[in-house]
Amino acid sequence: MDDLNRLKANAAFFPGDKVSWNDKEGFIRVGRVIRINTKTISVQEDGDPDGTWRVSAHLLKNYYQ
């Protein structure tokens, strides 16, 4: 992914946003954005205080419920 596309994808999310993504095994994970990094977004998984993930922005979706 080139830098411009990465910046656009990262700009769609802000700290505190609730997001979801599919992990490598295909399970849907839900959490809150805690930090926007250069290549990834750090997400704290709901219900797991030790579950911090670094996820590429193009894999994330806003989670509405």
Residue, then its C-alpha position, 0 to 999 in steps of 0.5 A: m500500500d503506498d503512502l497516500n492510500r495509507l494516509k487516507a485509510n488512517a484518516a478515517f479513524f480517530p482515537g476512541d472510535k469503535v471498530s471491528w475486523n477479522d483476525k487471521e482465523g476469521f473471527i470478528r474482533v471488536g475494540r476501540v482505537i487507542r492510537i494511530n500509527t504510521k502503518t497500523i492502528s492500535v486497537q484495544e479489544d473489548g472485554d480483554p484488557d491485555g488484548t491490544w492489536r496493531v491492525s492495518a487501517h484497510l482491514l478495519k470497519n467502523y462498528y455500529q450497534 
